[in-house]
Amino acid sequence: MREKKVLITGAAGYVGGQLGELLAAKMPVVGVDIVARDAGFKIFQMDICDPALAELMRVEGITHVVHLASVVTPGRDRRREYQIDVLGTRNVLEACVKNGVEHITLTSSGAAYGYHPDNPDWLEERHPLRGNPEFAYSDHKRQVEEMLADYRAAHPQLKQLIFRPCSIIGATTNSKISELFSGGSILDPGGYNSPFVFIWDQDVIGAIEYGVVRDASGIYNLAGDGALTPSEIARVLGKPLRRPPVWLLKAIIGVRYLLRIADFQPAQVKFLQYRPVLLNNRLKNELGYVPRKTSAEAFAYFAREALGITIQTPCDVIQGGQPA
């Protein structure tokens, strides 16, 4: 067996940089990213769509790949987003196959299940992926997972470990998710009170490291125990809960989109109406990774460290239940 050597795509990112430094203490690690960054491991400046990625894997003797690169924040260039998310992933997979890479870990998303009114109360890995076409990120993650299924059938020698994270939060989170909670109020359009499931960023990094070290395979929801509704979030943050009519919010968003004030589109209000709520039983019972923070504990930590708000309500009071 060859000496394990890991390549991380999106290595200069929020998760990739921390993961690379953690893994580098145990095994050789290199990364690729479109932006340059000084880190505790070598990062090559390269687009994941570049055909030269295969040659880089060959020269570096890569045995394991962690594919994190994707477009998370929605924009207006859907063609470019598709090129990075879907075609870029295909290029990574082809490079792996060409070079005899043994193992790939990929972060998909709970968004791959889609934002639908008939989603089950708790989504399990057996449920169908119905990523919404109106959400580039959700739609692309669904397409990527369909591609991965094809590669599992055609190239079984390349082991796959797929994580479907929920909303990732931590001490330095700066994302669309964190923006939802940093304003003066909490938004719940139409009063659907659809729950949020959270995962501590260090649990994301820890789960990936756990899987790479053990050469694990399979598909796992990556989420903390329990969930928090918007009304619970508003209560623990001490902020008012706003429940505007869906039609009104869509109208406001539509005007802002036309004026290029924001990139969010009216159809994407579903993001708040019908949250995919992930069950983590397989992660704990089959993979063997138990998140160190529940959803409520991760949110309390995020509120304190990233928002500067100390939650007074005990976590066991705000901790939503989930089926065993």
C-alpha positions as CSV (number, residue, x, y, z in Angstrom):
1,M,0.0,0.0,0.0
2,R,1.2,3.4,-0.9
3,E,2.0,6.0,1.8
4,K,-1.1,8.1,2.3
5,K,-0.9,11.6,0.8
6,V,-3.9,13.9,0.8
7,L,-4.9,16.6,-1.7
8,I,-7.6,19.1,-0.5
9,T,-9.5,21.2,-3.0
10,G,-10.8,24.6,-1.7
11,A,-7.8,24.4,0.6
12,A,-7.7,28.2,1.3
13,G,-11.3,28.2,2.4
14,Y,-13.0,28.4,5.8
15,V,-13.0,24.6,6.4
16,G,-10.2,23.6,4.0
17,G,-7.4,25.6,5.7
18,Q,-8.2,24.3,9.2
19,L,-8.6,20.7,7.9
20,G,-5.3,20.9,6.0
21,E,-3.4,22.0,9.1
22,L,-5.0,19.3,11.2
23,L,-4.2,16.5,8.7
24,A,-0.7,17.8,8.1
25,A,0.2,16.9,11.6
26,K,-0.5,13.2,10.8
27,M,0.3,12.8,7.1
28,P,1.6,14.6,4.0
29,V,-1.0,17.1,2.7
30,V,-1.2,19.6,-0.2
31,G,-4.0,21.8,-1.4
32,V,-5.3,23.6,-4.4
33,D,-7.4,26.8,-4.5
34,I,-8.0,29.6,-6.9
35,V,-6.7,32.1,-4.3
36,A,-3.3,32.1,-2.7
37,R,-2.9,31.6,1.1
38,D,-0.1,31.0,3.5
39,A,-0.8,27.9,5.5
40,G,0.9,25.1,7.4
41,F,0.9,23.0,4.2
42,K,1.6,23.7,0.5
43,I,-1.3,25.2,-1.4
44,F,-1.1,25.4,-5.2
45,Q,-3.0,28.1,-6.9
46,M,-5.2,26.3,-9.4
47,D,-8.8,26.1,-10.7
48,I,-10.4,22.7,-10.1
49,C,-11.6,22.8,-13.7
50,D,-8.0,22.9,-14.9
51,P,-6.9,19.7,-16.8
52,A,-3.5,20.1,-15.2
53,L,-5.0,18.9,-11.9
54,A,-4.5,15.3,-13.0
55,E,-0.8,15.9,-13.6
56,L,-0.5,17.6,-10.2
57,M,-2.0,14.5,-8.5
58,R,0.5,12.3,-10.4
59,V,3.6,14.4,-9.5
60,E,2.5,14.7,-5.8
61,G,1.7,11.0,-5.5
62,I,-1.8,11.6,-4.2
63,T,-3.7,8.7,-2.7
64,H,-6.6,10.5,-1.0
65,V,-8.6,13.6,-2.1
66,V,-10.9,15.8,0.0
67,H,-13.0,17.8,-2.4
68,L,-14.4,20.9,-0.7
69,A,-14.4,23.5,-3.5
70,S,-17.8,24.8,-4.6
71,V,-19.8,28.0,-4.9
72,V,-21.8,28.4,-1.7
73,T,-23.0,32.0,-2.1
74,P,-25.6,32.4,-4.9
75,G,-24.7,34.9,-7.6
76,R,-26.0,35.8,-11.1
77,D,-23.6,33.7,-13.2
78,R,-25.4,30.4,-13.1
79,R,-23.2,29.0,-16.0
80,R,-20.0,29.7,-14.1
81,E,-21.4,28.2,-10.9
82,Y,-22.3,25.0,-12.8
83,Q,-18.8,24.9,-14.3
84,I,-17.2,25.0,-10.9
85,D,-19.7,22.8,-8.9
86,V,-20.5,20.1,-11.4
87,L,-17.9,20.2,-14.2
88,G,-15.2,20.9,-11.7
89,T,-16.2,17.9,-9.6
90,R,-16.2,15.8,-12.8
91,N,-12.6,17.0,-13.5
92,V,-11.6,16.0,-9.9
93,L,-13.1,12.6,-10.3
94,E,-11.5,12.0,-13.7
95,A,-8.1,13.0,-12.3
96,C,-8.6,10.6,-9.4
97,V,-9.4,7.7,-11.7
98,K,-6.6,8.5,-14.0
99,N,-4.0,8.5,-11.2
100,G,-5.3,5.5,-9.2
101,V,-6.4,7.6,-6.2
102,E,-7.7,5.3,-3.6
103,H,-10.2,7.4,-1.7
104,I,-12.2,10.6,-2.1
105,T,-14.1,12.5,0.6
106,L,-16.6,15.0,-0.7
107,T,-18.8,17.6,1.1
108,S,-22.2,17.6,-0.5
109,S,-25.0,19.3,1.5
110,G,-28.3,18.9,3.2
111,A,-29.5,21.3,0.5
112,A,-29.3,18.3,-2.0
113,Y,-32.5,17.0,-0.4
114,G,-34.2,20.3,-1.5
115,Y,-36.5,22.8,0.2
116,H,-40.0,21.2,-0.2
117,P,-43.2,21.4,1.8
118,D,-43.5,17.6,1.8
119,N,-40.1,16.9,3.2
120,P,-40.3,14.5,6.1
121,D,-39.9,16.0,9.6
122,W,-36.4,14.3,9.7
123,L,-34.5,13.6,6.6
124,E,-32.4,10.4,6.4
125,E,-29.8,9.3,3.9
126,R,-32.3,6.9,2.3
127,H,-34.6,9.8,1.3
128,P,-34.5,11.0,-2.4
129,L,-32.4,14.0,-3.4
130,R,-34.7,16.7,-4.9
131,G,-32.4,19.7,-5.0
132,N,-34.4,22.7,-6.2
133,P,-33.6,24.0,-9.8
134,E,-34.2,27.6,-8.6
135,F,-31.3,27.2,-6.1
136,A,-28.0,26.7,-7.9
137,Y,-26.2,25.3,-4.8
138,S,-29.1,22.9,-4.1
139,D,-29.5,21.8,-7.7
140,H,-25.8,21.4,-8.3
141,K,-25.3,19.3,-5.1
142,R,-28.0,16.9,-6.3
143,Q,-26.4,16.6,-9.7
144,V,-23.0,16.0,-8.2
145,E,-24.3,13.2,-6.0
146,E,-25.9,11.6,-9.1
147,M,-22.5,11.8,-10.8
148,L,-20.9,10.2,-7.7
149,A,-23.4,7.3,-7.9
150,D,-22.3,6.7,-11.5
151,Y,-18.7,6.7,-10.5
152,R,-19.3,4.3,-7.7
153,A,-20.7,1.8,-10.2
154,A,-18.1,2.4,-12.9
155,H,-15.0,2.8,-10.6
156,P,-15.5,0.9,-7.4
157,Q,-11.8,1.0,-6.7
158,L,-12.2,4.7,-5.8
159,K,-13.8,4.6,-2.3
160,Q,-16.2,7.4,-1.6
161,L,-17.0,9.2,1.7
162,I,-19.8,11.7,1.2
163,F,-21.0,14.1,3.9
164,R,-24.2,16.1,3.7
165,P,-23.7,19.0,6.2
166,C,-26.5,21.2,7.5
167,S,-25.8,24.8,8.4
168,I,-22.2,25.2,9.5
169,I,-21.5,27.7,12.3
170,G,-18.5,28.5,14.5
171,A,-16.5,31.3,16.1
172,T,-15.6,33.0,12.9
173,T,-18.6,32.1,10.7
174,N,-19.2,34.8,8.0
175,S,-21.9,33.4,5.6
176,K,-25.4,33.8,4.4
177,I,-26.5,31.7,7.4
178,S,-24.7,33.9,9.9
179,E,-26.3,37.0,8.3
180,L,-29.8,35.6,9.1
181,F,-29.1,35.9,12.8
182,S,-26.8,39.0,13.0
183,G,-29.5,41.6,12.3
184,G,-32.0,43.2,14.6
185,S,-34.7,40.5,14.2
186,I,-35.2,36.9,13.1
187,L,-37.2,36.3,9.9
188,D,-39.8,33.6,9.5
189,P,-41.8,34.4,6.3
190,G,-45.4,33.2,6.5
191,G,-44.9,31.8,10.1
192,Y,-43.8,28.4,8.9
193,N,-41.4,28.1,11.9
194,S,-39.3,25.6,9.9
195,P,-36.4,24.3,12.1
196,F,-32.7,24.8,11.6
197,V,-30.2,22.1,12.3
198,F,-26.6,23.2,13.0
199,I,-23.2,21.6,13.0
200,W,-20.2,23.1,14.7
201,D,-17.4,23.9,12.2
202,Q,-14.9,21.9,14.3
203,D,-17.2,18.9,14.0
204,V,-17.2,19.2,10.2
205,I,-13.4,19.2,10.3
206,G,-13.3,16.5,12.9
207,A,-15.7,14.2,10.9
208,I,-13.7,14.6,7.7
209,E,-10.4,13.9,9.5
210,Y,-12.0,10.9,11.2
211,G,-13.1,9.5,7.9
212,V,-9.8,10.1,6.0
213,V,-7.7,8.5,8.7
214,R,-9.9,5.4,8.7
215,D,-10.4,5.2,4.9
216,A,-14.2,5.2,5.7
217,S,-16.8,5.1,3.0
218,G,-20.6,5.8,2.7
219,I,-23.0,8.7,2.8
220,Y,-23.7,10.5,6.0
221,N,-25.8,13.5,7.2
222,L,-23.5,15.8,9.1
223,A,-25.5,17.5,11.8
224,G,-25.7,18.0,15.5
225,D,-28.4,16.4,17.6
226,G,-31.7,18.2,17.6
227,A,-33.0,21.3,15.9
228,L,-34.1,24.9,16.7
229,T,-37.1,26.7,15.3
230,P,-37.0,30.4,14.3
231,S,-39.2,31.2,17.3
232,E,-36.7,29.4,19.6
233,I,-33.8,31.2,18.0
234,A,-35.5,34.5,18.4
235,R,-36.2,33.8,22.1
236,V,-32.7,32.7,23.0
237,L,-31.1,35.7,21.1
238,G,-33.5,38.1,22.7
239,K,-34.6,39.4,19.3
240,P,-38.1,40.0,17.8
241,L,-39.5,37.4,15.4
242,R,-40.8,38.9,12.1
243,R,-43.3,36.9,10.1
244,P,-44.1,38.9,7.0
245,P,-46.4,37.5,4.4
246,V,-44.6,35.4,1.8
247,W,-45.9,37.4,-1.1
248,L,-44.7,40.7,0.5
249,L,-41.2,39.4,1.1
250,K,-41.0,38.0,-2.5
251,A,-42.0,41.4,-3.8
252,I,-39.4,43.2,-1.8
253,I,-36.7,40.6,-2.8
254,G,-37.8,40.9,-6.4
255,V,-37.3,44.7,-6.4
256,R,-33.9,44.4,-4.7
257,Y,-32.8,41.7,-7.3
258,L,-33.9,43.9,-10.3
259,L,-32.0,46.9,-8.8
260,R,-29.0,44.7,-8.2
261,I,-29.0,45.5,-4.6
262,A,-28.9,41.7,-3.7
263,D,-28.5,38.4,-5.6
264,F,-31.3,36.6,-3.6
265,Q,-34.3,35.8,-5.8
266,P,-38.0,35.6,-4.9
267,A,-38.3,31.9,-5.5
268,Q,-35.5,31.3,-2.9
269,V,-37.8,32.3,0.0
270,K,-38.3,28.5,0.1
271,F,-34.9,28.5,1.8
272,L,-36.7,29.8,5.0
273,Q,-40.1,28.1,4.5
274,Y,-39.1,24.5,4.1
275,R,-35.8,23.8,5.8
276,P,-34.3,20.3,5.3
277,V,-33.9,18.9,8.9
278,L,-31.2,16.2,9.0
279,L,-31.1,13.1,11.2
280,N,-27.6,12.1,12.2
281,N,-28.2,8.5,13.4
282,R,-26.1,6.9,10.6
283,L,-23.2,9.3,11.3
284,K,-23.1,8.2,14.9
285,N,-24.1,4.5,14.7
286,E,-22.5,3.4,11.4
287,L,-19.5,5.8,10.8
288,G,-18.9,6.1,14.5
289,Y,-18.4,9.8,14.7
290,V,-20.4,11.6,17.4
291,P,-20.6,15.4,17.1
292,R,-19.1,17.2,20.1
293,K,-21.8,19.8,20.1
294,T,-25.6,19.5,19.6
295,S,-27.4,22.0,17.3
296,A,-28.3,24.1,20.4
297,E,-24.8,24.0,21.8
298,A,-23.3,24.9,18.4
299,F,-25.7,27.8,18.1
300,A,-25.0,29.0,21.6
301,Y,-21.3,28.9,20.9
302,F,-21.8,30.8,17.5
303,A,-24.0,33.4,19.2
304,R,-21.4,34.1,21.9
305,E,-18.2,34.0,19.8
306,A,-19.4,35.3,16.4
307,L,-22.3,37.6,17.4
308,G,-21.1,38.6,20.9
309,I,-24.4,37.5,22.4
310,T,-24.5,35.3,25.6
311,I,-27.4,33.0,25.6
312,Q,-28.9,32.7,29.1
313,T,-31.4,29.9,28.3
314,P,-29.8,26.5,29.2
315,C,-29.1,24.3,26.2
316,D,-31.2,21.5,27.5
317,V,-34.2,23.8,27.5
318,I,-33.8,25.0,23.9
319,Q,-32.5,21.6,22.6
320,G,-35.1,20.3,20.1
321,G,-35.8,16.6,20.2
322,Q,-35.1,14.0,17.5
323,P,-36.2,10.4,16.9
324,A,-33.8,7.8,18.3
